[in-house]
Amino acid sequence: MIYKYRIVLDTLDDVIRDIEIRDHSTLEDLHNSIAQAFGFDGTEMASFYKSDDEWNQGEEYLLFDMSDGQNDINMMNETSLDTVFSKDQTKMIYVYDFFNMWTFYVELADIAEPEDGQDYPNLMFAQGQLPDSPPEKQFEAEKLDEFEDDIDDDIEFENLDDFDFDENWN
C-alpha cells in the first residue's frame, strides 16, 4: 500500500508538501523524504511524536539514540509506517533541528494502491517556501505562572550554615 501524507510547517504562511511513500517504509525514510522536500540536508537531530486529533504531543520516535542504552526508546529506523499510522491514527508531529525547532504537522491523508512505474517516495505537491528562520514559538504563560507559584522565595543563601552543605564534598 501507499501512504499519502500532507506535511504542513507550523507557520502563518501556507508551507505544505504532499508525499507518498510505501507503508512498509520506516519513519527514518519519511524523515529523509520530508527533509529533502523542504530543502534540509537531513543531518540535524529530529523526532516524530505521536499525536491525537488536537495535535497534542505524545510518544517520541528518535532519529539518533543518545541514551547510551539505558532507556527503552523508539527509533525511527526500527519503526515502520504501518505500525504507527492507520485510518484511526493519522497524525504525528515532526520536529527537525532542535536548536531551531522546525515543527511540522504530518497527517496521513490517504491509503492507496501503488501505481505501476511510479517510484516511491514521491513528492506529489509543494506549496510555499520555507522561511529563512523557523517561526517563533509561543509558550503558554499560564503554565509558566504555575511553575513560579511552586518556587519558595523565602530561601536566603547568605548563610550556608543553615543548610546541610559540605564544603569539601569532593
N, C-alpha and C positions, 0 to 999 in steps of 0.2 A: 504494500500500500504506500501511497504518497501522502505525506502530511504537508498541508499548505498553511504557512504562518504569516501573520501580519505582525511586524515589529515596528513600534512607534517610540520615538525618542521622547522622553519626559521634558517637553518644552512647549511654549505657547504656539510656536510655528508648527505646521504640519511637516514633520520629517518622518517619512514612512518607507519601509521596504517590505515587499512580499516575497517570501522564499518558499520554494517547495523542495522537500528532501525526503528520502526513504525512511519509513517508520522504524527500521532496524538500525538506523544510524544512531550515533551517540550524541549526548549533549555537547561533547567536545566538537563533533562535526558541526553541530548547529552553531556553536560559539564561533568556529572558524568562518562559517558562512556569513554570520552577522557581522563579524569584524571586517571581512572583505567587502561586504555590501555597503558598509558605512565608511570605508576608507581607512580603517585602522590597520596597523601592521600585525596585530594579534599577539604581541609579545607581553602585554601587561597582564597583571592578575585580573581574574574575572570570576564571577559566581552567578549561578542561577538560583532562584528561590521559588519554591512552590508558592502559589498564590490562590486566594479564594476569589469569589466574584467581585469583592470590593477592593481587590488588589492589596490585601494585607500580606505582608511578607511572612513566609513560613520556612520550612526545611531548606537548608542550603546544600548546594552541589558545587564543589570546588574544582578549579582548574589545576591548581598545584596543592600538594599535600605539605602543609607547614607544621603538622602536629608531631613530627618525629615518631610516628606510630603509636602515640599514647592514647589517641581517641579514635573511636569509630567515626569515620567521616564518609560522606558520599562524594565520589569522584565523578567528574564529567565523563572521563574516558571509560568508565565502568558502567555507565547508565545509558541504556538505550531509550530512545524517544518513546517507544511504545510502552515503557514501564512507568513513565511519569505523565504522559499525555493520553487523554481519552476523550470520548464525547462528553463525559461528565467533568473531567479535569482538563480545562482548556487554557489556563493562564499560568504564566510564570513571569517573574521579574528577572531581568538580566542586568548586572552591573559590570561595567568594563572600566578598568584603570581606577583602583581605589583611591589614588591621590586626587583624581579629577571627578570621580563618581559619575561617569556617564551612565545614566539609568534609562532602561528601555522596558516597555511593556510588550511581552511576547504572548500572542494568542493564537491557538490552533483554530484556524478559520474553516478548514475543510479537510476531509479524508477522501482521497480519490484513487482510482486505478492508475498505474504508471502508463505513460504514453510511449508507444514504440518510437525508438530513435531519439528520445529525449534524454539528455544527460542530467543527473542529479548529483548534488544540489543545483537548483536553478533559481536565479534572481528573476522573478516574474514582473515586478513593478517597483519603481523608485520614484518618490516624490520628495522634493525639498532637499536642501543642502545642510550638511552638518555645520553648526555654527563654529566659530574659531575657538570658543571655550564652552565648557559644559554649562547648562543652566544652573543658576544659584539655587541651593536647596533651602527651603523654609522649614524650620523646626518649630514644633508646637510649643509655644511659650507656657501653656498650662502644665505640660509635663516637666519643664524646667523649674517652674514655680513649685511644683510638688516636691522636687528634689531639694530645693533650697529650704523648704519647711522642715526637712529632716536634719539640717545642719545645726549643731549646738554652738551658738555664737558666744556662750558664756565661758568657753575654754580660753584661758590665757596661757601663753607659752613663755612668760617672763621667768617663771620659777620652775625649772625642770625637776626640782626635788619633790614636787607634788606628784610626780608621775613615776611609775616603776620603770626607770630607764637606766640601763647600764652603759656608762660612757665607754667602757672597754669591752664591748660585746664581741669584737673581732680580735 
